[in-house]
Amino acid sequence: MTFFENELRKMVGEVYPDVKYIGRSAYVELDGWKTAKFQIITQGIADEYTALKVKIISKNKGTLDTTVIRFAEVFCQADVPDPHVWTDKDNDVTEWFNYIPTPQDYAALHKAIKEYTDIFMPQPSAYGRDQIMH
């Protein structure tokens, strides 16, 4: 298991146990028509991964929406101004740089993931099947 898959398991797998991992991505089926794709991404600096990108994909309409959840914005106790994962290509090492997320950090990230993906989940109707809003 790669570093990225291990981190995606901590970030996404705790929220959605039925997640599928392919390469550096994680996929969650939200309903029969929508899937969420998760990737740990860079934001302008090569090999510095500062955020989790979440893309909502419709099977018949393509990409519906995308958001970026920055680690610095959700990690609770980050005294480091920019917590990120980095890849040291010279030594073939990928790891958290200058900060290791706590269980509280992952819990805050789980909450942000759930709040975002819930927007795209089927919502129970406030109306009965026979009622139509005009």
N, CA, C and O atoms as a GROMACS GRO file, in nm:
protein
  536
    1MET      N    1   0.085  -0.118   0.000
    1MET     CA    2   0.000   0.000   0.000
    1MET      C    3   0.090   0.124   0.000
    1MET      O    4   0.186   0.133   0.076
    2THR      N    5   0.057   0.219  -0.087
    2THR     CA    6   0.136   0.341  -0.097
    2THR      C    7   0.099   0.438   0.016
    2THR      O    8  -0.002   0.421   0.084
    3PHE      N    9   0.182   0.538   0.034
    3PHE     CA   10   0.153   0.642   0.133
    3PHE      C   11   0.019   0.709   0.102
    3PHE      O   12  -0.061   0.731   0.193
    4PHE      N   13  -0.005   0.740  -0.025
    4PHE     CA   14  -0.128   0.810  -0.062
    4PHE      C   15  -0.251   0.724  -0.034
    4PHE      O   16  -0.351   0.774   0.018
    5GLU      N   17  -0.245   0.596  -0.068
    5GLU     CA   18  -0.359   0.509  -0.039
    5GLU      C   19  -0.381   0.498   0.112
    5GLU      O   20  -0.495   0.500   0.158
    6ASN      N   21  -0.275   0.486   0.188
    6ASN     CA   22  -0.287   0.479   0.333
    6ASN      C   23  -0.354   0.604   0.389
    6ASN      O   24  -0.441   0.595   0.476
    7GLU      N   25  -0.314   0.721   0.341
    7GLU     CA   26  -0.374   0.846   0.388
    7GLU      C   27  -0.520   0.859   0.342
    7GLU      O   28  -0.605   0.904   0.419
    8LEU      N   29  -0.548   0.819   0.218
    8LEU     CA   30  -0.687   0.822   0.172
    8LEU      C   31  -0.775   0.730   0.256
    8LEU      O   32  -0.891   0.761   0.281
    9ARG      N   33  -0.720   0.617   0.300
    9ARG     CA   34  -0.795   0.527   0.388
    9ARG      C   35  -0.831   0.598   0.519
    9ARG      O   36  -0.942   0.584   0.569
   10LYS      N   37  -0.736   0.674   0.573
   10LYS     CA   38  -0.762   0.749   0.697
   10LYS      C   39  -0.861   0.863   0.674
   10LYS      O   40  -0.945   0.891   0.760
   11MET      N   41  -0.850   0.927   0.560
   11MET     CA   42  -0.932   1.044   0.531
   11MET      C   43  -1.074   1.007   0.485
   11MET      O   44  -1.172   1.065   0.533
   12VAL      N   45  -1.084   0.912   0.394
   12VAL     CA   46  -1.211   0.880   0.331
   12VAL      C   47  -1.272   0.750   0.385
   12VAL      O   48  -1.393   0.742   0.406
   13GLY      N   49  -1.188   0.650   0.408
   13GLY     CA   50  -1.236   0.519   0.450
   13GLY      C   51  -1.309   0.518   0.582
   13GLY      O   52  -1.394   0.432   0.606
   14GLU      N   53  -1.278   0.613   0.667
   14GLU     CA   54  -1.348   0.624   0.795
   14GLU      C   55  -1.489   0.677   0.777
   14GLU      O   56  -1.577   0.648   0.858
   15VAL      N   57  -1.511   0.753   0.672
   15VAL     CA   58  -1.643   0.811   0.643
   15VAL      C   59  -1.725   0.715   0.557
   15VAL      O   60  -1.845   0.696   0.579
   16TYR      N   61  -1.658   0.655   0.459
   16TYR     CA   62  -1.724   0.566   0.364
   16TYR      C   63  -1.649   0.433   0.358
   16TYR      O   64  -1.552   0.422   0.282
   17PRO      N   65  -1.690   0.333   0.435
   17PRO     CA   66  -1.618   0.205   0.437
   17PRO      C   67  -1.616   0.131   0.303
   17PRO      O   68  -1.528   0.048   0.281
   18ASP      N   69  -1.712   0.158   0.214
   18ASP     CA   70  -1.718   0.088   0.085
   18ASP      C   71  -1.635   0.156  -0.023
   18ASP      O   72  -1.658   0.133  -0.142
   19VAL      N   73  -1.541   0.238   0.014
   19VAL     CA   74  -1.458   0.312  -0.081
   19VAL      C   75  -1.372   0.215  -0.162
   19VAL      O   76  -1.331   0.109  -0.114
   20LYS      N   77  -1.344   0.254  -0.287
   20LYS     CA   78  -1.255   0.178  -0.375
   20LYS      C   79  -1.133   0.265  -0.404
   20LYS      O   80  -1.146   0.384  -0.434
   21TYR      N   81  -1.015   0.204  -0.395
   21TYR     CA   82  -0.890   0.277  -0.418
   21TYR      C   83  -0.830   0.232  -0.550
   21TYR      O   84  -0.812   0.113  -0.576
   22ILE      N   85  -0.798   0.331  -0.634
   22ILE     CA   86  -0.734   0.303  -0.762
   22ILE      C   87  -0.623   0.406  -0.779
   22ILE      O   88  -0.650   0.526  -0.791
   23GLY      N   89  -0.500   0.360  -0.780
   23GLY     CA   90  -0.387   0.451  -0.789
   23GLY      C   91  -0.385   0.547  -0.672
   23GLY      O   92  -0.388   0.504  -0.556
   24ARG      N   93  -0.380   0.675  -0.700
   24ARG     CA   94  -0.379   0.778  -0.595
   24ARG      C   95  -0.517   0.838  -0.573
   24ARG      O   96  -0.528   0.949  -0.521
   25SER      N   97  -0.620   0.767  -0.613
   25SER     CA   98  -0.757   0.816  -0.599
   25SER      C   99  -0.841   0.719  -0.518
   25SER      O  100  -0.812   0.600  -0.509
   26ALA      N  101  -0.947   0.774  -0.459
   26ALA     CA  102  -1.046   0.695  -0.387
   26ALA      C  103  -1.182   0.730  -0.446
   26ALA      O  104  -1.210   0.846  -0.475
   27TYR      N  105  -1.267   0.629  -0.463
   27TYR     CA  106  -1.398   0.647  -0.523
   27TYR      C  107  -1.507   0.594  -0.430
   27TYR      O  108  -1.495   0.485  -0.374
   28VAL      N  109  -1.613   0.673  -0.416
   28VAL     CA  110  -1.727   0.635  -0.333
   28VAL      C  111  -1.853   0.654  -0.415
   28VAL      O  112  -1.877   0.761  -0.470
   29GLU      N  113  -1.935   0.548  -0.423
   29GLU     CA  114  -2.064   0.562  -0.491
   29GLU      C  115  -2.161   0.625  -0.393
   29GLU      O  116  -2.189   0.569  -0.288
   30LEU      N  117  -2.214   0.742  -0.429
   30LEU     CA  118  -2.305   0.814  -0.341
   30LEU      C  119  -2.449   0.765  -0.358
   30LEU      O  120  -2.524   0.756  -0.261
   31ASP      N  121  -2.485   0.734  -0.480
   31ASP     CA  122  -2.614   0.672  -0.511
   31ASP      C  123  -2.595   0.600  -0.644
   31ASP      O  124  -2.482   0.587  -0.690
   32GLY      N  125  -2.700   0.555  -0.704
   32GLY     CA  126  -2.687   0.482  -0.829
   32GLY      C  127  -2.632   0.563  -0.946
   32GLY      O  128  -2.589   0.507  -1.046
   33TRP      N  129  -2.634   0.697  -0.934
   33TRP     CA  130  -2.595   0.783  -1.045
   33TRP      C  131  -2.476   0.873  -1.017
   33TRP      O  132  -2.420   0.930  -1.110
   34LYS      N  133  -2.436   0.887  -0.892
   34LYS     CA  134  -2.329   0.981  -0.858
   34LYS      C  135  -2.216   0.911  -0.781
   34LYS      O  136  -2.240   0.825  -0.696
   35THR      N  137  -2.093   0.951  -0.814
   35THR     CA  138  -1.974   0.899  -0.749
   35THR      C  139  -1.890   1.018  -0.702
   35THR      O  140  -1.883   1.120  -0.770
   36ALA      N  141  -1.826   1.004  -0.586
   36ALA     CA  142  -1.731   1.104  -0.539
   36ALA      C  143  -1.589   1.051  -0.560
   36ALA      O  144  -1.559   0.937  -0.527
   37LYS      N  145  -1.504   1.135  -0.617
   37LYS     CA  146  -1.364   1.100  -0.640
   37LYS      C  147  -1.278   1.188  -0.548
   37LYS      O  148  -1.294   1.310  -0.546
   38PHE      N  149  -1.187   1.126  -0.474
   38PHE     CA  150  -1.101   1.196  -0.379
   38PHE      C  151  -0.956   1.180  -0.421
   38PHE      O  152  -0.912   1.071  -0.456
   39GLN      N  153  -0.880   1.292  -0.418
   39GLN     CA  154  -0.738   1.290  -0.449
   39GLN      C  155  -0.665   1.389  -0.359
   39GLN      O  156  -0.714   1.499  -0.332
   40ILE      N  157  -0.549   1.349  -0.312
   40ILE     CA  158  -0.460   1.440  -0.239
   40ILE      C  159  -0.382   1.515  -0.346
   40ILE      O  160  -0.314   1.454  -0.430
   41ILE      N  161  -0.391   1.649  -0.343
   41ILE     CA  162  -0.337   1.728  -0.455
   41ILE      C  163  -0.235   1.833  -0.412
   41ILE      O  164  -0.226   1.870  -0.295
   42THR      N  165  -0.158   1.879  -0.510
   42THR     CA  166  -0.070   1.995  -0.492
   42THR      C  167  -0.148   2.119  -0.533
   42THR      O  168  -0.251   2.110  -0.600
   43GLN      N  169  -0.099   2.234  -0.492
   43GLN     CA  170  -0.162   2.361  -0.531
   43GLN      C  171  -0.055   2.459  -0.576
   43GLN      O  172  -0.040   2.568  -0.519
   44GLY      N  173   0.018   2.421  -0.677
   44GLY     CA  174   0.114   2.513  -0.736
   44GLY      C  175   0.259   2.482  -0.708
   44GLY      O  176   0.346   2.533  -0.779
   45ILE      N  177   0.290   2.402  -0.608
   45ILE     CA  178   0.428   2.366  -0.578
   45ILE      C  179   0.442   2.216  -0.597
   45ILE      O  180   0.375   2.137  -0.531
   46ALA      N  181   0.530   2.177  -0.687
   46ALA     CA  182   0.549   2.035  -0.717
   46ALA      C  183   0.587   1.957  -0.592
   46ALA      O  184   0.669   2.002  -0.512
   47ASP      N  185   0.527   1.842  -0.576
   47ASP     CA  186   0.557   1.746  -0.470
   47ASP      C  187   0.519   1.794  -0.330
   47ASP      O  188   0.559   1.732  -0.231
   48GLU      N  189   0.443   1.904  -0.318
   48GLU     CA  190   0.387   1.948  -0.190
   48GLU      C  191   0.235   1.936  -0.198
   48GLU      O  192   0.169   2.017  -0.263
   49TYR      N  193   0.182   1.836  -0.131
   49TYR     CA  194   0.040   1.804  -0.138
   49TYR      C  195  -0.032   1.869  -0.020
   49TYR      O  196  -0.016   1.826   0.095
   50THR      N  197  -0.110   1.972  -0.048
   50THR     CA  198  -0.165   2.057   0.058
   50THR      C  199  -0.315   2.043   0.079
   50THR      O  200  -0.370   2.107   0.168
   51ALA      N  201  -0.382   1.959  -0.002
   51ALA     CA  202  -0.528   1.957   0.006
   51ALA      C  203  -0.585   1.825  -0.044
   51ALA      O  204  -0.518   1.744  -0.108
   52LEU      N  205  -0.713   1.809  -0.012
   52LEU     CA  206  -0.791   1.696  -0.062
   52LEU      C  207  -0.892   1.751  -0.163
   52LEU      O  208  -0.974   1.836  -0.129
   53LYS      N  209  -0.885   1.703  -0.286
   53LYS     CA  210  -0.979   1.744  -0.390
   53LYS      C  211  -1.093   1.642  -0.394
   53LYS      O  212  -1.070   1.522  -0.396
   54VAL      N  213  -1.216   1.693  -0.395
   54VAL     CA  214  -1.333   1.606  -0.403
   54VAL      C  215  -1.413   1.648  -0.526
   54VAL      O  216  -1.455   1.762  -0.540
   55LYS      N  217  -1.433   1.552  -0.614
   55LYS     CA  218  -1.508   1.576  -0.737
   55LYS      C  219  -1.632   1.487  -0.736
   55LYS      O  220  -1.624   1.368  -0.708
   56ILE      N  221  -1.747   1.546  -0.765
   56ILE     CA  222  -1.872   1.471  -0.774
   56ILE      C  223  -1.899   1.447  -0.922
   56ILE      O  224  -1.907   1.541  -1.002
   57ILE      N  225  -1.914   1.320  -0.959
   57ILE     CA  226  -1.929   1.281  -1.099
   57ILE      C  227  -2.063   1.210  -1.118
   57ILE      O  228  -2.096   1.117  -1.045
   58SER      N  229  -2.138   1.256  -1.216
   58SER     CA  230  -2.264   1.193  -1.254
   58SER      C  231  -2.236   1.095  -1.368
   58SER      O  232  -2.159   1.126  -1.459
   59LYS      N  233  -2.297   0.979  -1.362
   59LYS     CA  234  -2.275   0.880  -1.468
   59LYS      C  235  -2.328   0.927  -1.603
   59LYS      O  236  -2.278   0.883  -1.707
   60ASN      N  237  -2.427   1.014  -1.604
   60ASN     CA  238  -2.480   1.058  -1.733
   60ASN      C  239  -2.452   1.205  -1.765
   60ASN      O  240  -2.476   1.247  -1.878
   61LYS      N  241  -2.403   1.284  -1.669
   61LYS     CA  242  -2.378   1.426  -1.695
   61LYS      C  243  -2.232   1.467  -1.677
   61LYS      O  244  -2.197   1.582  -1.704
   62GLY      N  245  -2.147   1.377  -1.631
   62GLY     CA  246  -2.006   1.410  -1.608
   62GLY      C  247  -1.986   1.481  -1.475
   62GLY      O  248  -2.061   1.458  -1.380
   63THR      N  249  -1.886   1.567  -1.467
   63THR     CA  250  -1.854   1.637  -1.343
   63THR      C  251  -1.966   1.734  -1.307
   63THR      O  252  -2.003   1.820  -1.386
   64LEU      N  253  -2.019   1.718  -1.185
   64LEU     CA  254  -2.124   1.807  -1.136
   64LEU      C  255  -2.066   1.920  -1.053
   64LEU      O  256  -2.112   2.033  -1.061
   65ASP      N  257  -1.964   1.888  -0.972
   65ASP     CA  258  -1.907   1.989  -0.882
   65ASP      C  259  -1.772   1.940  -0.832
   65ASP      O  260  -1.745   1.819  -0.830
   66THR      N  261  -1.688   2.033  -0.793
   66THR     CA  262  -1.556   2.002  -0.737
   66THR      C  263  -1.528   2.099  -0.623
   66THR      O  264  -1.562   2.217  -0.631
   67THR      N  265  -1.467   2.048  -0.518
   67THR     CA  266  -1.421   2.137  -0.411
   67THR      C  267  -1.282   2.093  -0.367
   67THR      O  268  -1.240   1.980  -0.392
   68VAL      N  269  -1.212   2.184  -0.303
   68VAL     CA  270  -1.079   2.157  -0.248
   68VAL      C  271  -1.084   2.186  -0.100
   68VAL      O  272  -1.121   2.296  -0.058
   69ILE      N  273  -1.047   2.087  -0.021
   69ILE     CA  274  -1.043   2.102   0.125
   69ILE      C  275  -0.896   2.112   0.165
   69ILE      O  276  -0.824   2.012   0.160
   70ARG      N  277  -0.852   2.230   0.203
   70ARG     CA  278  -0.712   2.251   0.239
   70ARG      C  279  -0.686   2.200   0.380
   70ARG      O  280  -0.763   2.226   0.473
   71PHE      N  281  -0.576   2.126   0.395
   71PHE     CA  282  -0.542   2.072   0.526
   71PHE      C  283  -0.526   2.183   0.630
   71PHE      O  284  -0.569   2.167   0.744
   72ALA      N  285  -0.466   2.294   0.590
   72ALA     CA  286  -0.443   2.405   0.684
   72ALA      C  287  -0.575   2.463   0.736
   72ALA      O  288  -0.579   2.520   0.845
   73GLU      N  289  -0.683   2.449   0.660
   73GLU     CA  290  -0.812   2.506   0.700
   73GLU      C  291  -0.892   2.414   0.791
   73GLU      O  292  -0.981   2.461   0.863
   74VAL      N  293  -0.864   2.284   0.789
   74VAL     CA  294  -0.944   2.193   0.871
   74VAL      C  295  -0.868   2.131   0.986
   74VAL      O  296  -0.930   2.088   1.084
   75PHE      N  297  -0.737   2.126   0.978
   75PHE     CA  298  -0.663   2.066   1.088
   75PHE      C  299  -0.666   2.157   1.208
   75PHE      O  300  -0.628   2.274   1.201
   76CYS      N  301  -0.713   2.104   1.320
   76CYS     CA  302  -0.744   2.182   1.440
   76CYS      C  303  -0.621   2.240   1.510
   76CYS      O  304  -0.620   2.356   1.550
   77GLN      N  305  -0.519   2.160   1.523
   77GLN     CA  306  -0.407   2.199   1.608
   77GLN      C  307  -0.281   2.231   1.528
   77GLN      O  308  -0.170   2.221   1.579
   78ALA      N  309  -0.299   2.268   1.405
   78ALA     CA  310  -0.183   2.291   1.320
   78ALA      C  311  -0.114   2.423   1.356
   78ALA      O  312  -0.162   2.531   1.322
   79ASP      N  313  -0.002   2.412   1.426
   79ASP     CA  314   0.080   2.530   1.453
   79ASP      C  315   0.166   2.563   1.332
   79ASP      O  316   0.222   2.672   1.322
   80VAL      N  317   0.175   2.469   1.242
   80VAL     CA  318   0.250   2.487   1.119
   80VAL      C  319   0.159   2.562   1.022
   80VAL      O  320   0.044   2.521   1.003
   81PRO      N  321   0.206   2.668   0.959
   81PRO     CA  322   0.118   2.747   0.873
   81PRO      C  323   0.067   2.671   0.751
   81PRO      O  324  -0.039   2.706   0.699
   82ASP      N  325   0.137   2.571   0.704
   82ASP     CA  326   0.096   2.501   0.583
   82ASP      C  327   0.127   2.351   0.593
   82ASP      O  328   0.222   2.303   0.531
   83PRO      N  329   0.048   2.278   0.672
   83PRO     CA  330   0.074   2.133   0.681
   83PRO      C  331   0.053   2.068   0.544
   83PRO      O  332  -0.046   2.095   0.477
   84HIS      N  333   0.147   1.983   0.504
   84HIS     CA  334   0.133   1.917   0.375
   84HIS      C  335   0.214   1.789   0.370
   84HIS      O  336   0.304   1.765   0.451
   85VAL      N  337   0.180   1.708   0.273
   85VAL     CA  338   0.256   1.588   0.241
   85VAL      C  339   0.359   1.630   0.138
   85VAL      O  340   0.332   1.713   0.051
   86TRP      N  341   0.477   1.573   0.147
   86TRP     CA  342   0.577   1.605   0.047
   86TRP      C  343   0.646   1.478   0.000
   86TRP      O  344   0.654   1.379   0.073
   87THR      N  345   0.694   1.484  -0.122
   87THR     CA  346   0.768   1.373  -0.179
   87THR      C  347   0.911   1.416  -0.201
   87THR      O  348   0.939   1.510  -0.275
   88ASP      N  349   1.002   1.344  -0.136
   88ASP     CA  350   1.146   1.365  -0.156
   88ASP      C  351   1.190   1.263  -0.261
   88ASP      O  352   1.216   1.147  -0.229
   89LYS      N  353   1.196   1.308  -0.384
   89LYS     CA  354   1.227   1.216  -0.494
   89LYS      C  355   1.369   1.162  -0.486
   89LYS      O  356   1.396   1.052  -0.534
   90ASP      N  357   1.461   1.238  -0.427
   90ASP     CA  358   1.599   1.192  -0.417
   90ASP      C  359   1.609   1.067  -0.331
   90ASP      O  360   1.689   0.977  -0.359
   91ASN      N  361   1.526   1.062  -0.225
   91ASN     CA  362   1.530   0.948  -0.133
   91ASN      C  363   1.409   0.857  -0.146
   91ASN      O  364   1.392   0.763  -0.069
   92ASP      N  365   1.323   0.885  -0.246
   92ASP     CA  366   1.203   0.806  -0.272
   92ASP      C  367   1.117   0.790  -0.146
   92ASP      O  368   1.078   0.680  -0.108
   93VAL      N  369   1.089   0.906  -0.081
   93VAL     CA  370   1.011   0.907   0.043
   93VAL      C  371   0.896   1.006   0.028
   93VAL      O  372   0.915   1.118  -0.020
   94THR      N  373   0.777   0.964   0.069
   94THR     CA  374   0.662   1.054   0.077
   94THR      C  375   0.612   1.048   0.220
   94THR      O  376   0.589   0.940   0.275
   95GLU      N  377   0.595   1.166   0.282
   95GLU     CA  378   0.553   1.171   0.421
   95GLU      C  379   0.497   1.309   0.454
   95GLU      O  380   0.509   1.403   0.375
   96TRP      N  381   0.435   1.320   0.571
   96TRP     CA  382   0.390   1.451   0.619
   96TRP      C  383   0.513   1.535   0.650
   96TRP      O  384   0.609   1.487   0.709
   97PHE      N  385   0.508   1.661   0.611
   97PHE     CA  386   0.620   1.750   0.633
   97PHE      C  387   0.593   1.838   0.754
   97PHE      O  388   0.497   1.915   0.755
   98ASN      N  389   0.678   1.826   0.855
   98ASN     CA  390   0.678   1.915   0.971
   98ASN      C  391   0.548   1.911   1.052
   98ASN      O  392   0.526   1.995   1.139
   99TYR      N  393   0.463   1.812   1.025
   99TYR     CA  394   0.338   1.800   1.099
   99TYR      C  395   0.278   1.662   1.074
   99TYR      O  396   0.279   1.614   0.961
  100ILE      N  397   0.227   1.600   1.178
  100ILE     CA  398   0.156   1.474   1.163
  100ILE      C  399   0.014   1.495   1.214
  100ILE      O  400  -0.004   1.533   1.330
  101PRO      N  401  -0.086   1.471   1.130
  101PRO     CA  402  -0.225   1.494   1.172
  101PRO      C  403  -0.263   1.409   1.293
  101PRO      O  404  -0.222   1.294   1.306
  102THR      N  405  -0.342   1.468   1.380
  102THR     CA  406  -0.390   1.400   1.500
  102THR      C  407  -0.526   1.335   1.470
  102THR      O  408  -0.585   1.363   1.365
  103PRO      N  409  -0.574   1.250   1.559
  103PRO     CA  410  -0.710   1.196   1.540
  103PRO      C  411  -0.815   1.307   1.529
  103PRO      O  412  -0.912   1.292   1.455
  104GLN      N  413  -0.796   1.418   1.601
  104GLN     CA  414  -0.890   1.531   1.593
  104GLN      C  415  -0.885   1.596   1.454
  104GLN      O  416  -0.987   1.641   1.403
  105ASP      N  417  -0.766   1.600   1.394
  105ASP     CA  418  -0.752   1.655   1.259
  105ASP      C  419  -0.828   1.570   1.158
  105ASP      O  420  -0.902   1.622   1.074
  106TYR      N  421  -0.810   1.438   1.167
  106TYR     CA  422  -0.883   1.349   1.077
  106TYR      C  423  -1.033   1.360   1.100
  106TYR      O  424  -1.110   1.356   1.005
  107ALA      N  425  -1.075   1.373   1.224
  107ALA     CA  426  -1.218   1.388   1.255
  107ALA      C  427  -1.273   1.516   1.191
  107ALA      O  428  -1.384   1.515   1.138
  108ALA      N  429  -1.197   1.624   1.196
  108ALA     CA  430  -1.241   1.750   1.133
  108ALA      C  431  -1.249   1.733   0.982
  108ALA      O  432  -1.340   1.786   0.918
  109LEU      N  433  -1.155   1.660   0.923
  109LEU     CA  434  -1.158   1.634   0.780
  109LEU      C  435  -1.276   1.545   0.744
  109LEU      O  436  -1.342   1.568   0.643
  110HIS      N  437  -1.305   1.443   0.827
  110HIS     CA  438  -1.421   1.356   0.805
  110HIS      C  439  -1.550   1.439   0.802
  110HIS      O  440  -1.637   1.417   0.718
  111LYS      N  441  -1.560   1.533   0.894
  111LYS     CA  442  -1.679   1.618   0.902
  111LYS      C  443  -1.694   1.702   0.774
  111LYS      O  444  -1.804   1.713   0.719
  112ALA      N  445  -1.584   1.759   0.727
  112ALA     CA  446  -1.587   1.841   0.605
  112ALA      C  447  -1.625   1.756   0.483
  112ALA      O  448  -1.703   1.800   0.399
  113ILE      N  449  -1.571   1.636   0.475
  113ILE     CA  450  -1.604   1.545   0.365
  113ILE      C  451  -1.752   1.512   0.367
  113ILE      O  452  -1.820   1.519   0.265
  114LYS      N  453  -1.802   1.475   0.483
  114LYS     CA  454  -1.942   1.434   0.497
  114LYS      C  455  -2.036   1.550   0.466
  114LYS      O  456  -2.137   1.531   0.397
  115GLU      N  457  -2.005   1.668   0.515
  115GLU     CA  458  -2.090   1.785   0.488
  115GLU      C  459  -2.097   1.814   0.338
  115GLU      O  460  -2.204   1.847   0.286
  116TYR      N  461  -1.986   1.801   0.270
  116TYR     CA  462  -1.985   1.828   0.127
  116TYR      C  463  -2.058   1.719   0.049
  116TYR      O  464  -2.145   1.750  -0.032
  117THR      N  465  -2.025   1.594   0.073
  117THR     CA  466  -2.086   1.486  -0.005
  117THR      C  467  -2.234   1.470   0.025
  117THR      O  468  -2.309   1.425  -0.061
  118ASP      N  469  -2.277   1.505   0.145
  118ASP     CA  470  -2.420   1.495   0.179
  118ASP      C  471  -2.506   1.584   0.089
  118ASP      O  472  -2.624   1.554   0.067
  119ILE      N  473  -2.449   1.691   0.038
  119ILE     CA  474  -2.523   1.780  -0.053
  119ILE      C  475  -2.572   1.702  -0.175
  119ILE      O  476  -2.676   1.734  -0.231
  120PHE      N  477  -2.497   1.601  -0.215
  120PHE     CA  478  -2.527   1.528  -0.338
  120PHE      C  479  -2.596   1.393  -0.314
  120PHE      O  480  -2.619   1.317  -0.408
  121MET      N  481  -2.627   1.366  -0.190
  121MET     CA  482  -2.698   1.242  -0.157
  121MET      C  483  -2.847   1.263  -0.176
  121MET      O  484  -2.896   1.375  -0.162
  122PRO      N  485  -2.921   1.156  -0.208
  122PRO     CA  486  -3.066   1.170  -0.219
  122PRO      C  487  -3.124   1.222  -0.088
  122PRO      O  488  -3.090   1.172   0.020
  123GLN      N  489  -3.211   1.320  -0.097
  123GLN     CA  490  -3.271   1.380   0.021
  123GLN      C  491  -3.414   1.330   0.036
  123GLN      O  492  -3.487   1.319  -0.062
  124PRO      N  493  -3.455   1.299   0.159
  124PRO     CA  494  -3.594   1.259   0.178
  124PRO      C  495  -3.686   1.376   0.145
  124PRO      O  496  -3.658   1.491   0.180
  125SER      N  497  -3.793   1.347   0.080
  125SER     CA  498  -3.887   1.450   0.040
  125SER      C  499  -3.973   1.493   0.157
  125SER      O  500  -4.014   1.412   0.239
  126ALA      N  501  -3.998   1.623   0.165
  126ALA     CA  502  -4.086   1.677   0.269
  126ALA      C  503  -4.231   1.657   0.228
  126ALA      O  504  -4.323   1.680   0.308
  127TYR      N  505  -4.251   1.616   0.106
  127TYR     CA  506  -4.386   1.598   0.052
  127TYR      C  507  -4.411   1.449   0.026
  127TYR      O  508  -4.317   1.373   0.001
  128GLY      N  509  -4.533   1.410   0.031
  128GLY     CA  510  -4.569   1.275  -0.002
  128GLY      C  511  -4.555   1.252  -0.152
  128GLY      O  512  -4.541   1.348  -0.227
  129ARG      N  513  -4.559   1.129  -0.195
  129ARG     CA  514  -4.545   1.098  -0.337
  129ARG      C  515  -4.656   1.159  -0.420
  129ARG      O  516  -4.636   1.189  -0.538
  130ASP      N  517  -4.774   1.178  -0.358
  130ASP     CA  518  -4.888   1.228  -0.433
  130ASP      C  519  -4.888   1.381  -0.441
  130ASP      O  520  -4.963   1.439  -0.520
  131GLN      N  521  -4.806   1.447  -0.361
  131GLN     CA  522  -4.806   1.592  -0.360
  131GLN      C  523  -4.701   1.646  -0.458
  131GLN      O  524  -4.590   1.594  -0.465
  132ILE      N  525  -4.736   1.747  -0.530
  132ILE     CA  526  -4.644   1.810  -0.624
  132ILE      C  527  -4.635   1.958  -0.589
  132ILE      O  528  -4.736   2.025  -0.571
  133MET      N  529  -4.513   2.006  -0.580
  133MET     CA  530  -4.493   2.150  -0.552
  133MET      C  531  -4.513   2.230  -0.680
  133MET      O  532  -4.459   2.194  -0.784
  134HIS      N  533  -4.589   2.336  -0.674
  134HIS     CA  534  -4.609   2.422  -0.791
  134HIS      C  535  -4.543   2.555  -0.767
  134HIS      O  536  -4.548   2.643  -0.853
   0.00000   0.00000   0.00000
